[in-house]
Each structure stands twice: as structure tokens, then as C-alpha cells.
Amino acid sequence: MESTPALQVLRYHEETKHNFHRYARSQGFMDWATQPDPFRTYEGVTPILLPLLKKDPEGQHLDLYERAHHFSWDFNIESIAGFLELSLGLSAWKSTSEGNRWALRMNASSGNLHPTEAHLLLPSLAKDSLQSMEASRARPPVSGETTTDGGVYHYHPYLHALEPRASLPSDFWQRIHGHFQAPGFLVTLTSIYWREAWKYGERALRYCYHDAGHALAALSFSANLLGWKVTLLTSPSELDIEALLGFGKISWPDKEEERPEFLCFVAPASYKAIRRTIPSDLLSAFANLPFQGKPNTLSKDHVDWAIIPETAEAARKPRTPETSVLFPPRELRRHPVSSLPAARLIRQRRSAVALDGLTSITQAQFFAMLDKTLPRNGVAPFDVELGEPLIHLAIFVHRVVDLEPGLYFLVRNEDDLKDLKRSFRREFPWEKMEGPLPLYRLLKADLREKAAQLSCLQSIAGHGAFSLGMIARFGAVVEKTPWRYPALFWEAGMIGQVLYLEAEAQGVRGTGIGCYFDDPVHEVLGLRNHAYQSLYHFTVGGAVEDSRLTTEPPYVHLPRDRK
């Protein structure tokens, strides 16, 4: 039978499942000789070095989420630089006594491999010559002299620089701002699948999609602290985005091409109704636009995991009508909150490598963390509006004070509740927990060993205060619209980035778990078909720090005058 895009996506999803007696195909070892360069460089261009923040934007814990700001920073070199620094920039360097050294970033990544790249379409930008970034929230920086031309740029996080790839026609931004009826700029995220496939083999495509979701949430949080809002454009196709970036004119190193994930428009948050399209006549202007820069080679050799590009092609998004979604009104849970500034929470986010198996959290802390994963209009990050929520949380509660250990379920889209009850084990009581959260208890039990077993025998899943699996409404979505397969993982990755920051806010630490046994998880819940699938796991608890590692500041490698 001839394969269809939906069948190819389902085949990929099945073949990349881990099971007790068979892991998804990979090399099975770390080939250090071919480890990819973690930083993409477009060679042959002169990078525009960006300033680092002299002072972080003001804002406390809940300012990550709320959009009640009555300010907006100007679009200039300093503010764009700060936006990128607090979303996709470096957060620290780690090293060992043996001389191994690696960078951490603000956005989480599977295995810290960072397949996600960012490209920006920017208008002419001015350097602030009248006020510094230390201006108050009530008086954001104003623009001075023009220092960059409007164009297409690649963000280089190691250099904290923009690499110019093309100049845009002089009337482009007038037409763009007229179309969106708002000032702003475009940002798109792309993935280099090889960066993850080097370590994880065929399952890597899932992780690339997760990481795009992590990065999308990171962009939304960073923008919010500047009084901006990130809106995902739902109409453009993947080919449209490739045209904007000139990807069809690039000769990519073997197996190292970038594939677009999505395109966003960034505008002041006061502009409420941002269109979700790009006009066709503007896209056509890129057909003859000269692009510069040659992408560097990341590895000297590669393994060909053919199912990855085959599935990426099957999941290629077509041009679609623009869509928006109205979430049910829901108050944001305001307590307990962190005393740490919002930017500090972003900067100190880390992935826990081990949990102590001892630390508990309060019921209030637990509910506050879960609350931030619920989508709301006008609240970051889910008001980027991927679409209707399709991810729910199956939660293994281990150490939450005054909450019995067991299996709980957070229903993030209550339209699915009846179907979830029909699909799960009949013996589950679906006991609604007291309070406004759509949280249900399914089972009272000590599930620490079961959680660790399901997460590829990793004790970290049982050593936390809780762990969870992200359960997606799956079969009906993928069979009808296979191009939405990546978006399921984007949503899961966004939830993961929220949980990372919420763990930091509550004085503990989290980590994403990409290795879990798919169908054994489904068996625990009673799932027997593709209607719902587990896409990502996560755990939160008291972190055990590795004393063998040395930590250095993020941009210690840059010249002193840039720091």
C-alpha cells in the first residue's frame, strides 16, 4: 500500500518507541570523533556584535506570565540584544578537571545538544544614544542613531551576535507593519536534526521538536519582560519560511541542513489583534533576493538515519488559513511566588542531573507549578497560540506534603475529559481534587519504582517530589493533519520550559526526560490505541549538585569591553 504523510508519521512514531526489550535505533555509543559543533556559523559575513545587558529588565516571578505591563521597550540594538540574551543566549559554562568544557543556555535542550537555530527579519535598528538599558519600566529606552540596516540575520549565541544574510527592500517594513498594523519584527526557529541524531539516532526528531517548543516558550518569557508579545503565525507554510530565509539558495553540508519549525511576529504587547499570515506579494520579493554566508560544517562524518528526513518531509506544513484560539477564562494562581527577579530565574535554570530522593514540596507549591502550565489568553507563554491545547499531564506524586502518593491527571483541555475517561482504565475513579485546578486523582499508591522503571530505569523519575508524562490527543490529529505532529511536541516542550522555571521559583529543580518506555506508559493508563500517546516526561525535586564540575560566567570568553 502506498504510504501517505500520515502513515509515514505514524510509522516513525511507532518505530522510534522505546520498549523494555528494544530501544529505538541509534548507534548505541558516543562517537566523540564526529560530535557536532554546538554553534552554527554563517561563514563569509561580518557579524554584528551585540551588547550584553548591563542591568536585567525589572520584573518579578509572575511578570514572566502576566501581560498587565503598561510599558514597552523600543525596538533598538540594545533591546533586541537583551531579548535574545534572555531567551537563547548562554547561561553558564561548565568544565571538568580533565579539561572538558561546555556551554549551557537559557533554553533547555535534550542532551544539551541544541539543535535549534534562530533567524530574525529586522527593520533598520537604532542604537540607544539618549538613555541606557537601566531606564525605568515607565521610561523605556528611546532610539538614537541607526546602526543596522533592515535585513535577514542569523543569531550566533556564542558570539552574541547577528550574522547578516540579506538586506531587505526599503519598502518591505512599511508593508510588513501595515499588514500587521503594529511595529515589530519576525523571528523564526529552525532545527539541525543531525545535532540530536548524533547521540540519539532515529528518536532525535522528537527531541528537535521538543527543543523548538522550549525555545518558543523562552522567547515568549523574554519578550514579556520587555513589554512585547510573541505571536505564532499559523498560516505560512514551511516552504514560505524557507523562502524568507533563502534556504533554497544554500548548499548545505551533508546531513546538516536546517529545517524551519515556525515563524513568529514580535510586537509591543499593547497591540492585541496580530494577524497570523504573511502576504504572498511580500514572499515573492524574496525570490530574487541575494543571500550571503556559507553554513559551517559541524561534523567530519555522519550516520544516515533516513527515517528522519522522510518523516520531516511527511510532516512538512502546507499553507493554511490563519487560526486563533480562545482559552477558557482562568485566574492565575498567585501564591506561593518566588522572591527572585524573573530574569534571575531564567538565568539560573538548569537541568538536574540527579535528585536526592528526600526533598518534599508543599501542596501549594505543587498546585502553583501545575497552574502555570494551563493555557490562558493574555498570559505567557501559551498565548503565542499554537492552537487548541492537546497535551495533558499524567502525574506520579511521590513527595507532596498533605497529598497522598499516587497517580494524578491534569486535564489541560476540559473538552477532552469525557474522551479521556472512556480511553483510560475503567477502574480509575477520576476523583476531582479540591480547588480550581482541573486535577483528578486516578490511583493511590507508591509509584516511585514504577515511575523510574517507565523512564528507562532512571532513578531520577522516582527520586523527585513528582514526575509526569505529557499525554497528547494524538491519533485523530496526526491522521487528519500530519503536519501538526511537530506542534504536539512544541506544546510539550513549552510545558517543559514552564516547569523548569517553576521548579527554580519554588526552590527545587527539574529536568526533562526524553527516554521513557512508550507503550508501557500507555499500559499503566489503559490506553490501547493511538488515540492518546505519551510524548515527553519530566521530573521535579531536590537537586544533587555535581561537585566535580566548575561553573564559569556565560560570556567569559568575550573581550572585556563587551562584558
N, C-alpha and C positions, 0 to 999 in steps of 0.2 A: 504494500500500500504506500502510495506517495506521501511523503512527510509534509506536514503543514507547519507554519510557525508555531502554532500551539502545541503540536505533537513534539516538535524539537525542544521546546522549552520544558515540557513535561518529562521528556526523555532525559534532558540534562538534570532536572531536579531529582529524578529517581536515581540516576547513575552516580550522582555526587552525594548521596546519602551515606552517612556512617552507620554501621551496624556492629553489633557485638563481635561478629566473626569476619567482618570485612569493612575496611575503611575505604573512603573514596580514593581513587587512583592518584598517586603522587610519586615522586622519586623515592621517598622514604628516608632520605638523608639530606643534610645541608651541604650543597656543593659550593663551598666558600669561594672557589676559583671563579664562579660565574655570578656571584652576588651582585645584584643591580646597584648602580649608583643611586642613592636616595634622592638626588636632586637633578631635575631636568634643566638643561641649559640650552638656549637657542643661540648657537654659535654664529659669529659674524655680525652681531649687533652690539651697540654700546648701551649697557644697562643704565637706567636712571636710578641712582641710589636714593632710597627713601629715608627720611629722618625717623628715628625711634622716638616713641613717646617720652617727653620729659616728665610728664605727670599723667597718670591714668585718668580717664574720664570719671567724673563723680557718678555715684550710683551704688546703692546697697543691694543686698541679695535679691529682693523682689523686683528691683529695676531691671534684672535680666528678662523678666517676663512682662511686666506691666508696660503699657504704652500710654500712660497718662501724662507723658512729658509735654511741657509747653515750650520746648526749645528744639532747635535743630542746628547742628554744626554745619557751617558752609562746606561745600564741596571744594577742597583745595588739596594741595600735595600733602599737607600735614594730616588732614582728617582722613584722606584715603589711606595714607600710610598707617595711621592708627587703627582704622577698620581692618586692614589686612593683618597687622601685628597681633591683634587680639582675637583673630579668628583662625588664621592659617599660618601664623608665624611660629618661630621656635619658642619653647618654654624653658628649656634647660639642656645642658649636656651631661651625659653620664659616661663614666670611664671606669676601667678596672686596672688593677696594679700590673696586669700583663700588657697593658697598652691599648686595649680595645676601647673605642670611643664612639658614641653615637648621640644623635640629637633627638630630643623629644619635642613635640609640637602641641599647640593649643588644641587642635582637633585630634580626636582619638583615631587610631588606625590598627587594623588587625596585624599583629606581629610587629608593630611599629614600622611597617614597610612602606606606608604612604603612597598608594597608587594614584592618589587624587592630585590633579593639577588645576590651577585657576588661571583663567584668561579674563581680561577686562576690556570693555569698549568704553573709553573715557572721552569726555569732551575736553577742550582746552582747559587746563588747570592752572590755578594761580597759587603762588607761594604767599603765605600769610606774612605780610610786612607791617601790619599795624598792631596785631595782638598775638600773643603766644597761645599755645595749646593749654596754658594754665588759666585761660579766661574762665569765668564762672559759667555755669549752665545757663544762666539768664542772659549772658552776653557771649555767645559762641564766636569763634574766630571769624574775621571778615577777610575778604580776598584782596590781594595786592597784585603784584606783577605776575604776568603769565610766564610759566616755566616749562610747560609741556604742551605739545600740540595734541589735538584730538586724534585718537587712533586706537589700534588694537594692541594690547600689551599682554605679555605673559608674566605672572608673578613668580619671582625666584625667592623662596623663603630663606635660603642660606645667606644670600646677599642682602635680603630685604630690599629688593629692587624690582623695578618694572623693566622688562625687556621689550623694546618697541618692535612690532612686527609689521605694522602697516599704518599709513596715515589715511585719515578719512576725509571725504569731500567736505568742503567748507559748509555746505548747507545740510549735511547729514544730521547734526544735532538739533538744528531748528526743526527739522521734520520729525525727529525722534521725540523731542519734548512736546511738539504739537500733537503727536499721536497719543502719547501717554498723558497729556495735559498736566505734566509735572516735570520739574527738573530732576535730574538723576543720571544714572549710568547703568550699563549692563555688565553682568558678571556671569560667566559660565564655568562649570566644573567638568573636567574630563578625567578619564581613567586610563592608566597604563596597566593592562592586565598582567603583563609579564612580571611586574614587581611583586605581585602576590603569588602568581603561578610558580615562580622560582622556588618558593618554600612549600606552597600548599597544593600544587598540582591542579587537578580539574575543579576542585571545590573553590578555587580562588575567585571565580567570577562572582560568587555570592558575597565574598568579603570586599571586593571592589565596590559593589553596590552598597553594602553596609557603610563603608568609609565615606562614600559620597553623601549619605544621609548624616553621618557625624559632622561632616564639613558644612552641610547646608544649615544644620542647627547652629553650628559655631558662627557662621556668617550672620544668622538672624540675631543671636545674642549680642554680638559685637555691634551690629548696626543699631540695635535698640539703645545701647549706651550712648550713642551719638545722636539720638533722636531721629533715626532713619528706620525704614522698614524694607525688608527683602520680600519681593513678590515673585513667585514662580510663574513663568509664562507657560500656560498649558497648551497653547495652540501650535507653536513651532515644531517641526519635525527634526529628527536627528540630522537629516541632510541640510536643513535650514541652518542649524547651528554650525555644521561643518563649513558651510559657505561663509558664514560670518567670520570664522577663524582661518579661512584659507587652507583648510586641511587637504583639500583635493589637489593643492599645488605643492605639497610636501612629499619628498622622498624619505619615507620613514626608515630607520634602522630595522633590520629584520626582527619581527615579533615584538617590536617596541612602539607600535603606533599608539596614539591617544584616541580614545573614543569619547564623544560627548555624552554627558549624563543629562544635563538640563540647563536652561537659560533663565536668568532672573533679572528683574529690574529693581534697582535700589533708589528709593526716593525719600524725601522727608516724610515722617510718619503722619504728618497732618494731612497729606493727600490720601484720601480714603479709597477712591474707586480707580485703581490702576488697571488698565486694560491688560489682557493676557495674551496678546498677539504681537507679531511683527509684520508690518505691511510688506506685501510682495514686492512693491516697487523699490523699497529700501534694500531688500535682499538682492535684487537684481543688480544693484550698484556695486556689489562685491565681486561680480563675475570677472571683471577686468582689473580688479584692484591688485597692484603688485604687493606681494608679501615678502618679507626678508627673514633671515635666520634659519639655520640648519639645526635640527634637534640632535643633541649629543647621543652617542652610543652608550647605553647603560651597562651592557654585559658583553663579554667577548664571545659567549656561546649561549645557546638556548636549548630547551626541550620543547618540542611541538605538542601542545595539548590542543588538538584540533577541535575538540568539542566546545572549547571556549569561544573562538571566533564564530563558529557555526551557530551557537546559541545567541551570542550578541547580535548576529545578523538577523536571527529569527525574532529577537526582541526589539529590533530597530523601530523607533516610534515614527509613525506617519504624522502628517499634518492633521490636526483635529480641531473641532470647534472649541473656542475658549470656554472654560468652565470655572465656576466658583462654588463654594460650599458654605452653608450657614450652619454653624455648630449650635447645639442647644445652649441656652444661657446658663452659666455656671459661675458662681463666685470663686475667686482664687483663695485657697486656704492660706492664711496669713501667719500662722504660728505652728511650730516654732520657726524663727528665722535666724540666720547667721549674723553675727556682728561684723563679719569680714566684708570689705567692699566687694562689689560684683567683679571688678577686674582682677582682684586678688584670687577669687575663686576660680576664674578662668585660668589664671597663670599657674596656680598650684595643682590643677587637675593632673592626676597620674593614674595609670593602670596598676592596680595592686598585683603584685606577683605572688603573694601569699597572704592568707588571713589567719588570725590567731586562734579561731575556734572557741573564743571566750567572750568577746565583746557582744553586748546586747544593745539594742536601741529601744527607745520608748515607743509606745503605740502612737503617740502624737508625732514623733519623728517619722515613723513608718508611713502614716497616713499623709503627712506633708510631702514626702518624696513621691508617693504614688499620685497625689493630686496634681503635681506639676507635669505628669505625663498625659493628662487629659487635654484634648484639643478645645480651644476657645477662640472665638473671633476677637481680634484686637489684643491677643496675648501671644508673645513669642514662645517657642519657635513655630508652633503648628499653624499660625496664621499666614505662613507662606502659602498655605492651601494646596497641598499635594492633591487633595480630593477627599472624598468621604473616608473616615478612619476605617482601616481594615485590620488593624493589629490589636489583639487583646493580650493580657498578661496572666499566665498560669504561674502562681507564686508559691514557692516552698518556704514556709515560715519556720525558722529554726529558733531564733533568739530575739523575740519581740516581747517586751515586758507587758504582762496582762493580756497577752494574745496567745491562745493555745497553739502549739506547733501543729502544722498540717498543711493541706493544700487549699489555697485560696484562688479566686479568679476575679480579675478586674476587667469589667466589660467597658471598653473604651468607646463602643458604638452600640447603644442600647437597642438599636434596630435589629441587632443580631441575637439578642438574648434568647428568644424562643427557639431559633435555629440551633444555637449552641446547646441548649438543654436537650433538644432532640438528638444532637450528634454525640454528646458525651455519654458517659456511663449512666445507666438508668438509676443506679443506686445513689448517685450524688444528690444531696438534699437541696443544694442551692440556697443555703441559709444566708439571707441578706444581713450584712453587718450593720450595726447601728451607725447612723451618721449619713452625710450626703454622698459619700463615695459609692459608686456602683460596684461594690466589693462583696463577693459571696464566698462563704466557706463551703468547700466540697468534701473535705475529709479531715478528721482529727487524727494525727499520727506523727511519730518521729520520723521524718523523711530525710534526715541528714545523709545517711548512707545511700538512699535511693537517688537523691539529687546528685551526689558525687558520681555514682555509677552511671547515671544518664549523661553526665557531662564528660564523657570519655574517661571515666575513672579519675577525674581530677578532684582532689580533696577540697580544693578551694570552694567548690559549689556547696559543700556541706559545712564548711568552717565559718561561713558568714552569718550575719543576722537573718538574711534571707537570700534566696536565689530565685530566678524566674526564667520561664521560657516565653518567647513572644510568638503568639499563635495567630496566624493570618487566615482571614477568609480567602481561600486560595483557588480551588478548582474552577468555580464559576467565573472568577475574574480572569484567570490565565487562559481558559478555553475560549472565552469570548474576545478578550483583548490581550494577546500575549505580550504586547509592548508594555503592559503595565507590570510585568514581572519584576523589572528593576525597581519600580516605585514601591513595591511591597517591602523590599529591603531598605530603600531610602527611609521609609517611615520607621522601620525597626531601628535603623542607625540613628535617626533623630531622637527616638526614645532613649537609646543608649547614651547619647551625649547629654541629655537631660539628667539621667540617673548618675552619670559621672559627676556633674556639677552639684546635684542634690546631695550626693554622698559627702562631697567636700563640705558643703554647707552645714551638714549635720555632724561633722567631726569624725566621719569614718571614710572609707574609700571603696570604690567599685572597680569592677573590670568586666569587659565583655568576654563572652565565651563563644567562640565560633565552632569549637569541636564538641559536638554532642551526638548522641545516637538518635537519629531522627525518628524512626518508626517505634523504637521502644518508648520514646516520649509520648507518641500518639497512643500507644497501647495503655499507658498509665491513665490517659484521659478517656479512653474508649473510642478513639477515632479510628474508623475502618476504611476510609477512602481519602480522596484528595480535597474534600470539602474544606478542611482546615489543616494547615501544616505549621510546624514549628520552624521559625526562620532565624532565631538568634537567642542566645542565653546571656544572662547577666547575673552577677553576684555582688553583694554589698556587705561589708563587715569591718572589723578592726584590722588594719594593715600591719604586716610584719615587714619592717624595713630591712633591706639587704645592706649590712654594714660594710660589705666588701666594695661597694660602689662609691665613687666620688662624684659629687654634683658640682657643676660649674654654671655660671650665668649663661643665658641663651645666646648672647651675641658677643661673647668674649673673644671670638675670632676676628671681629671687625676692628678697624682702626679706632683709636681712642676718640677722635673728633666726631665719629658717628655715634658714639655711645653717650 
